Amino acid sequence: VDQLDVRLKSVNLLGRIFSLPESNITEVFRPLFLEFLKKLTDSAAKVRISAVEHVKACLLCNFCRPDAAEII
């Protein structure tokens, strides 16, 4: 299994979940969310770009979220 493919699929899945509007899932699964944010510095550009797109969607869905400053 290609590790890049696995990382990209996991970032896409978690990004869609964390971007759900009016969701507190980032608070419930805080350690997982913090690991997701680490993908912003992944070695593969495709993974970083996907992570940025999902973090952007996450913030646009709920820009007043308590962890917005930490995400930025």
C-alpha atoms as an extended CHARMM CRD file, in Angstrom:
* protein
*
        72  EXT
         1         1  VAL       CA              0.0000000000        0.0000000000        0.0000000000  PROA      1               0.0000000000
         2         2  ASP       CA              1.3240000000        3.4070000000       -0.9600000000  PROA      2               0.0000000000
         3         3  GLN       CA              1.7430000000        5.5230000000        2.1740000000  PROA      3               0.0000000000
         4         4  LEU       CA              1.0310000000        8.7170000000        0.2510000000  PROA      4               0.0000000000
         5         5  ASP       CA             -2.2960000000        7.3240000000       -0.9070000000  PROA      5               0.0000000000
         6         6  VAL       CA             -3.2390000000        6.3340000000        2.6560000000  PROA      6               0.0000000000
         7         7  ARG       CA             -2.2800000000        9.7520000000        4.0500000000  PROA      7               0.0000000000
         8         8  LEU       CA             -4.2000000000       11.5490000000        1.3240000000  PROA      8               0.0000000000
         9         9  LYS       CA             -7.3330000000        9.4490000000        1.8260000000  PROA      9               0.0000000000
        10        10  SER       CA             -7.2220000000        9.9130000000        5.5940000000  PROA      10              0.0000000000
        11        11  VAL       CA             -6.7720000000       13.6900000000        5.2690000000  PROA      11              0.0000000000
        12        12  ASN       CA             -9.7210000000       13.8540000000        2.8720000000  PROA      12              0.0000000000
        13        13  LEU       CA            -11.9580000000       11.7780000000        5.1440000000  PROA      13              0.0000000000
        14        14  LEU       CA            -11.0490000000       13.5800000000        8.3500000000  PROA      14              0.0000000000
        15        15  GLY       CA            -11.2350000000       16.9360000000        6.6060000000  PROA      15              0.0000000000
        16        16  ARG       CA            -14.7990000000       16.2760000000        5.4750000000  PROA      16              0.0000000000
        17        17  ILE       CA            -15.7690000000       15.1560000000        8.9770000000  PROA      17              0.0000000000
        18        18  PHE       CA            -14.1280000000       18.1190000000       10.7220000000  PROA      18              0.0000000000
        19        19  SER       CA            -15.7280000000       20.5270000000        8.2150000000  PROA      19              0.0000000000
        20        20  LEU       CA            -19.2830000000       19.5770000000        9.1030000000  PROA      20              0.0000000000
        21        21  PRO       CA            -21.2400000000       22.7260000000        9.9990000000  PROA      21              0.0000000000
        22        22  GLU       CA            -22.2520000000       23.2790000000       13.6060000000  PROA      22              0.0000000000
        23        23  SER       CA            -20.2270000000       20.2900000000       14.7450000000  PROA      23              0.0000000000
        24        24  ASN       CA            -18.2460000000       19.9570000000       17.9620000000  PROA      24              0.0000000000
        25        25  ILE       CA            -16.3830000000       16.9270000000       16.6560000000  PROA      25              0.0000000000
        26        26  THR       CA            -13.0500000000       18.7660000000       16.8530000000  PROA      26              0.0000000000
        27        27  GLU       CA            -13.5830000000       19.1090000000       20.5950000000  PROA      27              0.0000000000
        28        28  VAL       CA            -14.7500000000       15.5270000000       21.1030000000  PROA      28              0.0000000000
        29        29  PHE       CA            -11.8390000000       14.0660000000       19.1350000000  PROA      29              0.0000000000
        30        30  ARG       CA             -9.2340000000       16.6800000000       20.0570000000  PROA      30              0.0000000000
        31        31  PRO       CA             -6.1310000000       14.4300000000       19.7580000000  PROA      31              0.0000000000
        32        32  LEU       CA             -7.2320000000       13.2530000000       16.3110000000  PROA      32              0.0000000000
        33        33  PHE       CA             -7.8810000000       16.8290000000       15.2160000000  PROA      33              0.0000000000
        34        34  LEU       CA             -4.4080000000       17.8860000000       16.3580000000  PROA      34              0.0000000000
        35        35  GLU       CA             -2.8900000000       15.0340000000       14.3370000000  PROA      35              0.0000000000
        36        36  PHE       CA             -4.9580000000       16.1660000000       11.3540000000  PROA      36              0.0000000000
        37        37  LEU       CA             -3.5030000000       19.6800000000       11.6840000000  PROA      37              0.0000000000
        38        38  LYS       CA              0.0030000000       18.2140000000       11.5490000000  PROA      38              0.0000000000
        39        39  LYS       CA             -0.7400000000       17.1830000000        7.9610000000  PROA      39              0.0000000000
        40        40  LEU       CA             -0.3680000000       20.8710000000        7.0690000000  PROA      40              0.0000000000
        41        41  THR       CA              3.3790000000       20.1780000000        7.2260000000  PROA      41              0.0000000000
        42        42  ASP       CA              3.3600000000       16.7560000000        5.5300000000  PROA      42              0.0000000000
        43        43  SER       CA              6.2580000000       15.9090000000        3.2260000000  PROA      43              0.0000000000
        44        44  ALA       CA              3.9440000000       15.4650000000        0.2230000000  PROA      44              0.0000000000
        45        45  ALA       CA              2.5270000000       18.5670000000       -1.4380000000  PROA      45              0.0000000000
        46        46  LYS       CA             -0.7320000000       16.7910000000       -2.3290000000  PROA      46              0.0000000000
        47        47  VAL       CA             -1.3880000000       16.0250000000        1.3350000000  PROA      47              0.0000000000
        48        48  ARG       CA             -0.5410000000       19.5790000000        2.4270000000  PROA      48              0.0000000000
        49        49  ILE       CA             -2.8090000000       21.0940000000       -0.2260000000  PROA      49              0.0000000000
        50        50  SER       CA             -5.6780000000       18.8160000000        0.7470000000  PROA      50              0.0000000000
        51        51  ALA       CA             -5.1820000000       19.6460000000        4.4260000000  PROA      51              0.0000000000
        52        52  VAL       CA             -5.2060000000       23.3910000000        3.6840000000  PROA      52              0.0000000000
        53        53  GLU       CA             -8.3950000000       23.0800000000        1.6310000000  PROA      53              0.0000000000
        54        54  HSD       CA            -10.1430000000       21.1800000000        4.4190000000  PROA      54              0.0000000000
        55        55  VAL       CA             -8.9300000000       23.5070000000        7.1720000000  PROA      55              0.0000000000
        56        56  LYS       CA            -10.2200000000       26.4220000000        5.0980000000  PROA      56              0.0000000000
        57        57  ALA       CA            -13.6120000000       24.7110000000        4.7330000000  PROA      57              0.0000000000
        58        58  CYS       CA            -13.6090000000       23.9700000000        8.4580000000  PROA      58              0.0000000000
        59        59  LEU       CA            -13.0640000000       27.6350000000        9.3050000000  PROA      59              0.0000000000
        60        60  LEU       CA            -15.5490000000       28.9120000000        6.7250000000  PROA      60              0.0000000000
        61        61  CYS       CA            -18.2850000000       26.6480000000        8.1020000000  PROA      61              0.0000000000
        62        62  ASN       CA            -17.8140000000       27.9240000000       11.6270000000  PROA      62              0.0000000000
        63        63  PHE       CA            -15.4130000000       30.8660000000       11.8530000000  PROA      63              0.0000000000
        64        64  CYS       CA            -16.4660000000       31.6920000000       15.4320000000  PROA      64              0.0000000000
        65        65  ARG       CA            -15.3550000000       28.3030000000       16.7330000000  PROA      65              0.0000000000
        66        66  PRO       CA            -13.3750000000       28.4260000000       19.9840000000  PROA      66              0.0000000000
        67        67  ASP       CA            -10.2880000000       26.8330000000       18.4150000000  PROA      67              0.0000000000
        68        68  ALA       CA            -10.1690000000       29.1420000000       15.3620000000  PROA      68              0.0000000000
        69        69  ALA       CA             -7.1170000000       31.0380000000       16.6090000000  PROA      69              0.0000000000
        70        70  GLU       CA             -5.2620000000       27.7820000000       17.2180000000  PROA      70              0.0000000000
        71        71  ILE       CA             -6.0650000000       26.5300000000       13.7240000000  PROA      71              0.0000000000
        72        72  ILE       CA             -4.7950000000       29.7070000000       12.0980000000  PROA      72              0.0000000000
